[in-house]
Each structure stands twice: as structure tokens, then as C-alpha cells.
Amino acid sequence: MNSGIKFFPALLFLAATAAFAADTPADVKAGAALFRDKGCAFCHGADLKGTKKAPALADIGTDKDWPADKMTDHILNGGQKMPPFRDSLSDEEIAQLVAFLRAKDHPAPPPPAE
């Protein structure tokens, strides 16, 4: 009777994985705006080619060492010189940033809101 409970963690994992796979063009565009507006571009460069402050991210979407869950963790918790953004970004915003970074073509962000 408890067999459903055994599979519950697996279902959560599959649901989370499906959420990463469901990147929409709207998520990618929102992620582009967040990249610009939340300071990511300041350190990583508006063109994602890196600066003296932080590495390039232009090819991170195809880098097998950086799957979506690792990107999410790094944004949440920071690393080496990168500060954590856990307290300044919502889960939705983090998912949008990951969608942008994983996109085949990184679109320019829409114009900033006034």
C-alpha cells in the first residue's frame, strides 16, 4: 500500500526536470532582461563574453559541466567570487535566468521599463 510513497521523491525530481525543459521564448526574454537588470551583465559582460570580474557565459548552455540544476544552485548560493542571489531573486526569476543562459541564441533584452 505504501508503494506510492516510495516513488514520491522520484516524481518531484521528474517534475523539476520537466520544468527546466519547458523553457519558453517568453522565459528566455525575461531572463535576458533580468541578466541586464540584476547586475549579471556588470560582471559577466552584456555580451556574456566575461570581464575581469567574472567568466564568460556565452557557451554555458552547451557546457555539459553546467546542467540547469547546477546553474540554479550557483545562482542561489554563489561560488568563488560570485555572491548568492537567493534573497534577491524569486524562483521564477532564477528559472528565467537559467532559460536565458541555456538558450541556443541569447536574445538582446527588451528595452528597460521606465
N, C-alpha and C positions, 0 to 999 in steps of 0.2 A: 503494500500500500504506500510506502514512503518512496517509491522509485522516482516519483516526480521531483522530490526534494533533492535527490542526488544530481539531477540534471539542471537544477535552477541556476547554479553559477555558470554552467556552460551556455545557457540561454542568455544570460546577461552579457557574456563575452561576445556571443554572436550578434546580439543587438547593438553593442558598442561598435563592433567591426562593421556592421551594416551602415551605421550612422556615418562612419568615415568614408564609406564607399559611395554615399549618396550626396557627394558634393555637387551643388547646383551652380550654374553660372552666376546666380544672384549671390550665393555664398562666396564665390571667388571674388566678385566685385566688392562685396562688403569687406572681405579680408584685405583687399588692396587698399581700401580707404583706411582700415584700421592700421595696416602696416605704416602708412604715411602719418596718420594722426596720433598714434600711441607711442611714437618715438622709435619704432623699429628701424625706419629709414635713416634716422640720425646716426645710428651706429653701423648698420649693415649696408647703408647706401640706398638711395632711392631706386637705383637700377639693380639692386641686390648683388652688386659685384664686390661688396665689402669695403671696409675702410681700415684705418689704423686701429680703430676701436673694436672692430668685430669682423668675423669672417664673411666671405661671400655666401649667399644663399641661393644664387641663381639656379644651381643644379641640385639642390637638396631634395626636390621632389622625385628625382630618379635615383637618388643615392640609397642603395639597399641598406646601408647602415643607419638610415634615418626614416624608419616607418612612421606612420601617423601617430601611433601611441607614444613613441619616443619624442617626437616633436612636441606633442601635447605636454608630456611630462617636463620637458625642458622649458617650455613657456611658463608652465605653472610654478616650477621650482627653481628655475635659473640653473646656472652652472658656471664654472670657472669665473669669468668676468661678467657674465650676464646676470642681471638681477631677476628675482622671481616676479611674476606678474599675477600671481594667484589672487591678490587682493584688489587688483585694478582692472581685471578683465573678467567678464562673465563666461560661463561655459560655452554659450553660443558664440561669443566673440573669439574665443580660443579656437573653436571648431572652424570659424570663418578664416582665421589666420592660417590654420593648417591647410584648409582648402586652397587658399591663395598660394601657399608655398608648394603644395603638391600639384598645382595646375601645370599643364604642359606649357602653356604660354601664360606669362604673368601679365595680365592686363594693367594698363595705367588706371589708377584710381579715378573715380568720378571727381568732379570739382568739389572742393571743400564746401560744407554748408556755411552759410553766413551767420 
